[in-house]
Amino acid sequence: MRWPWSPRRSGQRLVLRRVGEQHAFVLTDGAPNGQPAQVLRWGLLPEARALAAGEAIAVLDLPHYQILKVDTPNVPQQELKAAARWQIKDMVDVDGTELTLDVLHVGGDVDRPQRQLFVVAARNRAIEALTTGAAEVHPEISIVDIWETGLRNLLADQARRDELSARACAAVLIDDSQCLLVVCAGDELFYTRRMEADPGLLARARGEAPSTSAAEVPLGFEYQPGGDFEAASHQESPLVVELQRSIDVWERSWPELPLARLYVVTADHGAAVAALIQRELGQRTVALDPWAAFAPQAPAPEGDARAALAACLPLLGAALRTEHRAL
């Protein structure tokens, strides 16, 4: 019960992560009647300064945690974490007491003959460093979130708008240093995989043809039929190869849920990247606009626009979070 004279908790939500010496952040205000949230401010803070919000979420970076998959132990729900800690003891290189764990069912809470768990394992000191650094921007971090669930949120929102919620859809987040793939159906996370960056694919999407110096051209072959563009167009993308392997694994593991669409999430040239992947992969692939999940007319970013968007992509997904459990 809330007394009428008690202070009203702010509906604003702050999501942040540390990027080098800066803080990437997204500040939203929840809209009434189930309408999309409004992005109030976002970007990169060159210097830590306090931002007011009713709730603050810090997002762990990929190197600071692992996601492991195990069979669901036959224990009550409240004992899952303790049982999972025992199950992963031979899968991690540190003592279990040095880890903070959270668990979620693969594919949600629907009963299946063989159920599995995603176990999120983060070092305690990584959690402490994250929350201590984030406290410079907001004094109370209520939730620690991860990239995979943030990307799941963006994918689930897009699938609902495309009327594909009942189908299996995938999203790959691509930036200059890393790539992350998730597969979801019915708003639930079924599969996730991390992959190495593919600078060549991004360069081709930007129209940056690889240059060949005279020293690299074999003697007697001064003329190359087709030119640089044709040669570049036939380069095999390592990312596409790994995406195909992941799709093959998915189709073997979940034959009843064929992949309907692959979405590309990237800071720029998303449509061009999606077109390249679709041509090489043969899978329906489109660019996902992360802003479509929010009310229109988001403000301009604070800091460099491309760097800010690249840093904030996982934060936009975490801003859509509906779970109330903390890691």
PEFEN-V450788 format. One record per backbone hydrogen bond with DSSP energy under -1.0 kcal/mol. CO is the residue of the C=O (numbers start at 1). NH is the residue of the N-H. Records with the same first field share a line. If there is no record, write none. Layout:
BEGIN
CO: NH / NH
END
This chain:
BEGIN
3: 6
11: 30
12: 54 / 55
13: 28
14: 57
15: 26
16: 59
17: 24
19: 22
22: 19
23: 45
24: 17
25: 43
26: 15
27: 40 / 41
28: 13
29: 38
32: 35
37: 295
38: 29
41: 27
42: 302
43: 25
45: 23
55: 14
56: 142 / 143
57: 16
58: 145
61: 64
62: 65
66: 121
68: 119
70: 117
73: 75
76: 79
77: 80
79: 83
80: 84
81: 85
82: 86
83: 87
84: 88
88: 91
95: 98
96: 99
98: 124
100: 122
102: 120
104: 118
105: 108
115: 72
116: 106
117: 70
118: 104
119: 68
120: 102
121: 66
122: 100
123: 127
124: 128
125: 129
126: 130
127: 131
128: 132
129: 133
130: 134
131: 135
133: 136
134: 137 / 138
137: 51
143: 58
145: 60
146: 150
147: 151
148: 152
149: 153
150: 154
151: 155
152: 156
153: 157
154: 158
155: 159
156: 160
157: 161
158: 162
159: 164
160: 163
164: 167
165: 186
168: 260
169: 184
170: 263
171: 182
172: 265
173: 180
178: 175
179: 195
180: 173
181: 193
182: 171
183: 190 / 191
184: 169
185: 188
188: 185
189: 107
191: 183
193: 181
195: 179
198: 202
199: 203
200: 204
201: 205
202: 206
203: 208
204: 207
207: 209
213: 216
218: 221
224: 227
226: 230
227: 231
228: 232
229: 233
232: 235
237: 241
238: 242
239: 243
240: 244
241: 245
242: 246
243: 247
244: 248
245: 249
246: 250
247: 251
248: 252
249: 253
250: 254
254: 257
261: 170
262: 286
263: 172
264: 288
265: 174
269: 273
270: 274
271: 275
272: 276
273: 277
274: 278
275: 279
276: 280
277: 281
278: 282
284: 262
286: 264
289: 292
291: 294
302: 44
304: 308
305: 309
306: 310
307: 311
308: 312
309: 313
312: 316
313: 317
314: 318
315: 319
317: 320
318: 321
END
